[in-house]
Amino acid sequence: MVSPIILVALPLAAAFLITLAGNREVARIVALLTALGTVWVAATWLLPSLAGSTVIVVGGIAAPFGIGLAIDALSAGFALLVAVSLTLVVLYSFSYIGGEHGRGNEARYYAVLLLLGAASFGLLLTRDLFNLFVFYEILCIASYILVAYGQDQRALEASFKYMILGSLGSLLMLVSIGLAYRAAGSLAMTDIAAALAAAEPGYALLTALLFFFGMAVEAAVFPVNTWLPDAHSSAPSSISAVLSGFVIELALVVLVRLVGTVFAPAGIGAVLPVLALVGVLVGEIAAFSQTELKRMLAYSSMGQVGLILFALALGTEAGTQAGLTHLLMHTGAKSALFLIAGYFIVRTDRRDIESYRGLAARMPVSSVLFALAALSLVGVPPFFGFFSKFRVLAAASAVGGGLAWGGIAVILAATVLEGFYLFRVVRVLFERDEAAERAGGTPAARMELAAPALVATALFVLLVILGGAVLPQFDTILAPAASALAVL
C-alpha cells in the first residue's frame, strides 16, 4: 500500500510538470490522471482507516521533531470526497474552461487547481499547527488565483476582497500559533492541547479565539463570511463548485476538530451553535432576495454551512454524523447546481434568473438535472437531502433544550425560504417563453452542456438521487468518521 503522502506529493509534482510543459493538452491529461490517482490512493486507505488511525512518519523522523501526519476514518473519507470531486471538476473543465469560458492560460488553471487539491489533502493529514498553516495558505492563495481566472473587473474585485479578508484571517492564525508555541514549546497538536489545558484560562481563550476567527474566514462561518457571495458568484463555475462543494466544508470540519481537541480547554465550542444559526438565517434570507442565479447559490452555501456547523456543534455523535451526512449531500447538490448554472450563463450570456425563462425547452437535460439537485438541497423526499436534514433535526431534538429547539425552528423556516427561491428558479426554467418559441431559437442539441461537463454533472446529481437509498452503506464510513472528529 502506497503512503498517504502521495495524496499531497502527486498533485504538487503534477502542477510543476504542467507549468513546465505549458501545453493545454498535456495539462488536461496530467490533471485528469493525477485526480484519478488521488481517488485510487484515498480509496485504498479508506477501509484500513475505518479500523483506526495510522501515524505517518516522514523521512524516518517521528513527531514532534519530524512532520506530524496521520490518516484516520475522517481524513480518509474526506480525502476520497475531495479526490472524486476534483476529478469531476477537471472533467467538466475540459469543455467549460477549454472552450466556453476560455480565458487566460488554461495550463496554469489546471496547475493551480491541483495545488488547491494538494493543500486540501495536506489539511486533512497534518497533526502539526504550523504545517496546517502552510497548507491553509496554499489553499487560500490557489483559491484567490482561481477566483480571478476570468480576469474581468468583477472577478478581480471579488478575488481582491477575498484576499484581503483571507490575509487578515491568516494573520490571526499565525499570532495564535505563536501563542500556542510559547505555551507548549512544540507545534504538535497533542502537545499544544496539553499545554493550553494547563495554561491560564484567559491565555487559552485568546489563543483559541484568534485561531477560530482566522480559520473561520475560509470556513465561511458567520460573521467573517462576507467574501463568499462575491467570490463564489464571480469565479468560473467549475471553481464555484470546488469552493462551495468541498473547500469551505473542509475548512469547517478541520476547524471544528481543532476547537474540540486542541482548543477544547478554552471552551469556545459553546458559541458555535449560535453562530451557526445566525449564519443559516442570514444566508437563506439573503439568497431569497437575489435575482442573479450564482449569487443566490452562493448565499445558499452560507446557509448550508451554518446548518452543517449547527449539527457538528451539537456535541453528540449523532449530531456529528448528521452534519457529515448533510455535508456529503451538499457537495453533490451544490456542485451540480453551480456547474449547470455555468452553462446557463454561457448559453444565454446572462446571469439574472428571469433571463432563463423557458430555457428548459432548449436545455431539457440540464434543466431536469438542476431541478433534481434543487429538490435534494431543499430536502424533498426521497432525495438525499431529506434524509440528511431529517438526521440533523433528529439529533437536535435528542439533545433538547432551548437552543436545540430554537435551532430546529430556524432550520425549518430556512427550508421554507430555500424552497421558495429554488422552486422559483425551476418554475422559470420550465415556463413557456412564447417570444423565444416564435423566434425559433437555438436547437436544444447545441444548448445543452458539452459531453464531458454533462457526465461530470450527472454523476454529482446521481449522488443526491441515490444517497438516501445507499445511506446504510455510507454510514459504514460516516459513523467512524464522526467518532474520529473528536480525537487527533
C-alpha positions in Angstrom: 0.0 0.0 0.0 1.4 3.4 -1.0 2.0 6.1 1.5 -0.8 8.7 2.0 1.8 11.4 1.5 1.2 10.6 -2.2 -2.1 12.5 -1.9 0.0 15.7 -1.4 3.1 14.9 -3.4 1.3 13.7 -6.6 -0.7 16.9 -7.2 2.3 19.1 -6.3 4.5 17.2 -8.8 1.8 17.3 -11.5 1.3 21.1 -11.0 5.1 21.5 -11.6 5.0 19.3 -14.6 2.0 21.2 -16.1 3.7 24.6 -15.5 6.9 23.3 -17.1 5.1 21.9 -20.2 2.8 24.9 -20.6 0.7 22.9 -23.0 -3.1 22.7 -22.8 -3.4 19.1 -23.9 -0.6 17.9 -21.6 -2.3 19.9 -18.8 -5.6 18.2 -19.3 -4.2 14.7 -19.5 -1.9 15.2 -16.5 -4.6 16.8 -14.4 -7.2 14.1 -15.1 -4.7 11.3 -14.4 -3.5 13.0 -11.3 -7.0 13.4 -9.9 -7.8 9.8 -10.7 -4.6 8.8 -9.0 -5.7 10.6 -5.8 -9.0 8.8 -6.0 -7.2 5.4 -6.0 -4.8 6.3 -3.2 -7.7 7.6 -1.0 -9.8 4.6 -1.8 -7.0 2.2 -0.8 -6.6 3.8 2.6 -10.4 4.1 3.3 -11.0 0.6 4.7 -7.8 0.3 6.8 -8.5 3.8 8.2 -12.0 2.7 9.4 -10.3 0.5 12.0 -8.2 3.2 13.4 -5.6 6.0 12.9 -2.3 5.4 11.2 0.6 7.7 12.0 2.8 8.6 9.0 6.5 9.1 9.7 8.1 11.4 7.1 11.8 10.8 6.4 12.2 8.4 9.3 11.9 11.3 11.8 8.9 11.0 14.2 7.0 14.0 15.6 7.4 16.4 17.2 10.8 16.8 15.6 9.5 15.5 12.2 6.5 16.4 10.3 3.4 15.2 12.1 0.9 13.4 9.8 -1.8 10.8 10.3 -4.7 9.3 8.5 -8.0 8.1 10.1 -11.6 7.5 9.1 -12.4 11.2 8.9 -9.4 12.2 6.8 -9.5 9.2 4.5 -13.2 9.6 3.9 -13.0 13.3 3.3 -9.9 12.7 1.1 -11.9 10.4 -1.1 -14.7 13.0 -1.4 -12.2 15.7 -2.4 -10.5 13.4 -4.9 -13.7 12.4 -6.6 -15.0 16.0 -6.7 -11.6 17.2 -8.1 -11.8 14.5 -10.8 -15.3 15.5 -11.9 -14.4 19.2 -11.9 -11.3 18.6 -14.0 -13.6 16.6 -16.5 -16.1 19.4 -16.5 -13.3 22.0 -17.2 -12.3 20.3 -20.4 -15.2 21.9 -22.3 -16.0 24.8 -19.9 -12.6 26.3 -19.4 -11.2 25.0 -22.7 -13.9 26.4 -24.9 -16.9 28.1 -23.3 -15.0 30.0 -20.6 -11.7 30.1 -22.4 -9.8 33.0 -20.9 -6.3 33.2 -19.7 -3.7 30.4 -19.5 -5.6 27.0 -19.4 -2.4 25.1 -18.3 -2.0 27.5 -15.4 -5.6 26.9 -14.4 -5.1 23.1 -14.1 -1.8 23.6 -12.2 -3.4 25.9 -9.6 -6.4 23.6 -9.3 -4.0 20.7 -8.5 -2.2 22.9 -5.9 -5.6 23.6 -4.3 -6.1 19.8 -4.2 -2.7 19.1 -2.7 -3.3 21.7 0.1 -6.7 20.2 0.8 -5.2 16.7 1.3 -2.5 18.3 3.5 -5.0 19.9 5.8 -6.7 16.5 6.3 -3.4 14.7 7.1 -1.5 17.2 9.2 -1.2 16.9 13.0 1.1 19.9 13.3 -0.3 23.5 13.6 2.4 25.2 11.6 2.2 22.7 8.7 -1.6 23.2 8.9 -1.0 26.9 8.4 1.3 26.3 5.4 -1.3 24.1 3.7 -4.0 26.6 4.6 -2.0 29.4 2.9 -1.5 27.3 -0.2 -5.3 26.6 -0.3 -6.1 30.3 0.1 -3.6 31.6 -2.5 -4.8 29.0 -5.0 -8.4 30.0 -4.3 -7.6 33.7 -4.9 -6.0 33.0 -8.2 -8.8 30.7 -9.4 -11.5 33.2 -8.4 -9.7 35.8 -10.5 -9.2 33.5 -13.5 -11.7 35.3 -15.7 -9.6 38.5 -15.5 -12.7 40.8 -15.7 -13.4 43.6 -13.3 -16.0 41.6 -11.4 -13.7 38.6 -10.8 -10.7 40.7 -9.9 -12.6 42.8 -7.4 -14.1 39.6 -5.8 -10.7 38.0 -5.6 -9.2 41.1 -4.0 -11.9 41.3 -1.3 -11.4 37.6 -0.7 -7.7 38.0 -0.4 -7.9 41.0 2.0 -10.2 39.2 4.4 -8.3 35.9 4.0 -5.0 37.6 4.7 -6.4 39.1 7.9 -7.6 35.6 8.9 -4.1 34.2 8.2 -2.5 36.8 10.3 -4.8 36.0 13.3 -4.0 32.3 12.8 -0.2 33.0 12.8 -0.4 35.0 16.0 -2.5 32.2 17.6 0.1 29.6 16.5 2.9 31.8 18.1 1.0 31.9 21.4 0.4 28.2 21.3 4.1 27.5 20.6 5.0 29.8 23.5 2.8 27.8 25.8 3.8 24.3 24.6 7.3 24.6 23.1 6.0 22.4 20.3 3.8 22.7 17.3 2.3 19.2 17.6 -1.4 19.4 18.1 -1.4 17.0 21.0 1.3 18.9 22.9 -0.5 22.2 22.4 -3.8 20.7 23.7 -2.0 19.6 26.9 -0.2 23.0 27.3 -3.4 25.0 26.9 -5.2 22.8 29.4 -2.5 23.8 32.0 -2.3 27.5 30.9 -4.2 30.5 32.3 -7.9 30.4 31.1 -7.5 33.9 29.6 -4.4 32.9 27.6 -6.1 29.7 26.3 -9.2 31.7 25.4 -7.2 34.3 23.5 -5.2 31.7 21.6 -8.4 29.8 20.7 -10.4 32.9 19.6 -7.6 34.2 17.3 -7.3 30.8 15.6 -11.0 30.3 15.3 -11.8 33.7 13.7 -8.7 33.3 11.5 -9.7 30.0 10.0 -13.4 30.7 10.1 -12.9 33.1 7.1 -12.2 30.1 4.8 -14.8 28.0 6.5 -17.4 30.8 5.8 -18.6 31.0 9.4 -20.7 34.0 10.3 -19.7 36.8 10.7 -16.5 36.5 8.7 -18.1 35.1 5.6 -18.8 38.3 3.7 -16.3 37.4 1.0 -18.3 34.3 -0.1 -21.1 35.8 -2.2 -18.8 37.8 -4.4 -16.1 35.2 -4.8 -18.4 32.2 -5.5 -20.6 34.1 -7.9 -17.7 35.8 -9.8 -15.4 32.8 -10.2 -15.7 30.3 -13.1 -18.5 27.9 -12.3 -16.0 25.0 -12.1 -14.3 26.9 -9.3 -17.6 27.9 -7.7 -18.3 24.2 -7.5 -14.9 23.5 -5.9 -15.3 26.3 -3.3 -18.8 25.5 -2.3 -18.5 21.8 -3.0 -15.6 20.9 -0.6 -13.2 23.8 0.2 -15.4 25.6 2.7 -16.6 22.3 4.2 -13.1 21.1 4.5 -12.0 24.2 6.4 -15.1 23.9 8.5 -14.5 20.3 9.5 -10.8 20.9 10.3 -11.8 24.0 12.4 -14.5 22.1 14.4 -12.0 19.3 15.0 -9.4 21.7 16.4 -11.9 23.6 18.5 -13.0 20.3 20.1 -9.5 18.9 20.6 -6.5 21.4 20.5 -8.5 24.4 21.8 -11.0 22.4 23.9 -9.7 24.0 27.2 -10.9 27.4 26.0 -14.5 26.2 25.9 -15.5 28.3 22.8 -17.5 25.4 21.3 -20.5 26.6 23.2 -20.9 29.6 20.9 -20.7 27.6 17.7 -24.4 26.7 17.6 -25.4 30.4 17.9 -23.0 31.5 15.1 -24.3 28.6 13.0 -28.0 29.5 13.4 -27.3 33.2 12.7 -25.4 32.1 9.6 -28.3 30.0 8.4 -30.8 32.8 8.7 -28.5 35.5 7.1 -27.6 33.2 4.2 -31.1 32.0 3.4 -32.7 35.4 3.8 -30.1 36.9 1.5 -30.4 34.1 -1.0 -34.2 34.7 -1.1 -33.7 38.3 -2.2 -31.2 37.6 -5.1 -32.0 38.0 -8.7 -28.7 36.5 -10.0 -28.6 32.7 -10.1 -25.0 32.2 -9.0 -25.2 34.8 -6.3 -28.3 33.2 -5.0 -26.5 29.8 -4.9 -23.5 31.5 -3.1 -25.7 32.9 -0.3 -27.4 29.4 -0.1 -23.9 28.0 0.6 -23.6 30.4 3.6 -26.9 29.0 5.0 -25.9 25.4 4.3 -22.5 25.9 6.1 -24.5 27.2 9.1 -26.7 24.1 9.1 -23.6 21.7 8.9 -21.9 23.7 11.7 -25.0 23.5 13.9 -25.1 19.7 13.6 -21.4 19.3 14.3 -21.6 21.7 17.3 -24.4 19.7 19.0 -21.7 17.8 20.8 -23.1 14.4 20.2 -22.0 11.6 17.9 -25.5 11.6 16.3 -25.1 15.3 15.6 -21.7 14.9 14.1 -22.8 12.0 11.9 -25.8 14.1 10.8 -23.5 17.0 10.0 -21.2 14.9 7.9 -24.2 13.3 6.1 -25.5 16.7 5.2 -22.0 17.8 4.1 -21.8 14.9 1.7 -25.2 15.7 0.3 -24.4 19.4 -0.1 -21.2 18.5 -2.0 -23.2 16.7 -4.6 -26.2 19.1 -4.9 -24.3 22.4 -4.8 -21.6 21.2 -7.1 -24.2 20.2 -9.7 -26.2 23.5 -9.3 -23.1 25.6 -9.8 -21.8 23.5 -12.8 -25.2 23.8 -14.5 -25.5 27.5 -13.7 -22.2 28.0 -15.5 -23.7 26.7 -18.8 -26.9 28.7 -18.3 -24.7 31.8 -18.3 -22.6 30.6 -21.2 -25.6 29.7 -23.4 -27.6 32.8 -22.7 -24.8 35.3 -21.8 -27.0 36.4 -18.9 -26.8 36.0 -15.1 -30.2 37.0 -13.9 -32.8 34.3 -13.2 -35.6 35.9 -15.3 -33.3 35.6 -18.4 -33.7 31.8 -18.1 -37.5 31.8 -18.7 -38.4 28.8 -20.9 -34.8 27.6 -21.0 -35.9 24.0 -20.3 -37.2 23.8 -23.9 -33.7 24.4 -25.2 -31.7 22.7 -22.4 -34.1 20.0 -21.2 -31.5 17.6 -19.7 -29.6 20.4 -17.9 -32.9 21.8 -16.5 -34.0 18.5 -15.2 -30.6 17.9 -13.5 -30.8 21.3 -12.0 -34.3 20.6 -10.6 -33.3 17.2 -9.1 -30.3 18.8 -7.3 -32.5 21.7 -6.1 -35.1 19.2 -4.7 -32.4 17.5 -2.8 -31.0 20.7 -1.4 -34.4 21.7 -0.1 -35.0 18.3 1.4 -37.8 16.9 -0.6 -38.2 13.1 -0.2 -37.0 10.7 -1.4 -33.8 12.7 -2.3 -30.7 12.6 -0.2 -31.3 16.0 1.3 -34.5 14.8 3.0 -32.6 12.1 4.9 -29.6 14.4 5.8 -31.9 17.2 7.1 -34.0 14.8 9.0 -30.9 13.5 10.7 -29.9 17.0 11.8 -33.4 17.7 13.2 -33.5 14.3 15.0 -30.1 14.9 16.5 -31.1 18.3 17.7 -34.4 17.0 19.2 -32.4 14.3 21.1 -30.2 17.0 22.7 -33.2 19.0 23.7 -33.1 22.4 25.4 -34.0 25.9 24.2 -31.0 26.2 21.8 -31.7 22.9 20.1 -35.4 23.5 19.7 -34.7 27.1 18.5 -32.3 25.5 16.0 -35.0 23.2 14.7 -37.3 26.2 14.2 -34.6 28.1 12.4 -33.8 25.2 10.1 -37.5 24.6 9.2 -38.0 28.3 8.5 -34.8 28.4 6.4 -36.0 25.3 4.5 -39.2 27.1 3.6 -37.2 30.1 2.3 -34.9 27.7 0.4 -37.9 26.0 -1.2 -39.3 29.3 -2.4 -36.2 30.7 -4.1 -35.1 27.4 -5.6 -38.6 26.4 -6.9 -38.8 29.9 -8.3 -35.8 29.1 -10.5 -37.2 25.8 -11.5 -40.6 27.4 -12.4 -38.8 30.0 -14.5 -36.9 27.3 -16.3 -39.9 25.2 -17.2 -42.3 28.0 -18.0 -43.1 28.7 -21.7 -41.3 31.6 -23.3 -43.6 32.4 -26.1 -41.4 35.1 -27.5 -38.5 32.6 -27.8 -40.8 30.0 -29.4 -41.9 32.4 -32.0 -38.3 33.4 -32.8 -37.2 29.8 -33.2 -34.1 29.9 -31.1 -31.0 27.7 -30.9 -31.7 23.9 -31.2 -31.6 22.0 -27.8 -28.7 19.8 -29.0 -26.5 22.9 -29.3 -27.6 24.4 -26.0 -27.0 21.5 -23.7 -23.9 21.0 -21.6 -20.9 19.6 -23.6 -20.4 15.9 -23.1 -17.6 16.0 -20.5 -19.5 18.6 -18.5 -22.7 16.7 -18.7 -21.1 13.4 -17.5 -19.5 15.2 -14.5 -22.7 17.0 -13.5 -24.8 13.9 -13.9 -22.5 12.0 -11.5 -22.9 14.7 -8.9 -26.7 14.5 -9.3 -26.6 10.7 -9.1 -25.3 11.1 -5.5 -28.3 13.2 -4.5 -30.7 10.8 -6.1 -29.3 7.6 -4.7 -27.8 8.9 -1.5 -30.8 8.1 0.6 -31.1 4.6 -0.7 -27.4 3.8 0.0 -27.3 5.7 3.3 -26.6 2.5 5.3 -23.6 1.9 3.1 -22.4 5.5 3.6 -22.9 5.0 7.4 -20.1 2.4 7.5 -17.8 5.4 6.7 -19.8 8.3 8.3 -20.0 6.6 11.8 -16.3 6.1 12.3 -15.6 9.4 10.7 -17.9 11.1 13.2 -16.1 9.3 16.1 -12.7 10.4 14.7 -13.7 14.1 14.7 -13.4 14.2 18.4 -9.8 12.9 18.6 -6.4 13.8 17.0 
